[in-house]
């Protein structure tokens, strides 16, 4: 009897996970078509073939859905950044890793949309915890790219400053401000590498 109850619970957990993944795939389709900022639970439900109310069992709001999409994207970019850093073959992996992060930030709208979805006061929702965990993966990949572990608070702060600089460059690049100011991303990434490669 206990084995039957456990197997039912496992089956329900697998089904819930599969449905959540289906909803996230539908959300990606809607975000690609309409823009992540214009994502709606009704649109995602329609794309997934569900009634809108069915999504609330998985995501309590559009903001939670955006955070889940951004968390997936952060996880993917963290893996790519680690790979770029390892392929640097003894050279500083910061340039390759930072260029990859910059391209991701510039070209991926979900993170920009999710930044508006984050509460102004840190909470304890599962979606926010997942997003924060994935953000830490990206920061760790940046730390690894400069060749040192960020063991102290000062070193961790340097990594956060580097991430903030990349985010700012991405925003300026995405809006055409870098070009208007006469800078190229490559030129500014070289300056970041010169400044941060030994700082962390």
Secondary structure, 3 states (H helix, E strand, C coil): CHHHHHHHHHHHHHHHHHHHHHHHHHHHHHHHHHCHHHCCHHHHHHHHCCCHHHHHHCCCCHHHHHHHHHHHHHHHHHHHHHHHHHCCCCCCCHHHHHHHHHHHHHHCHHHHHHHHHCCCCCCCCHHHHHHHHHHHHHHHHHHHHCCCCCCCHHHHHHHHHHHHHHHHHHHHHHCCHHHHHCCCHHHHHHHHHHHHCCCC
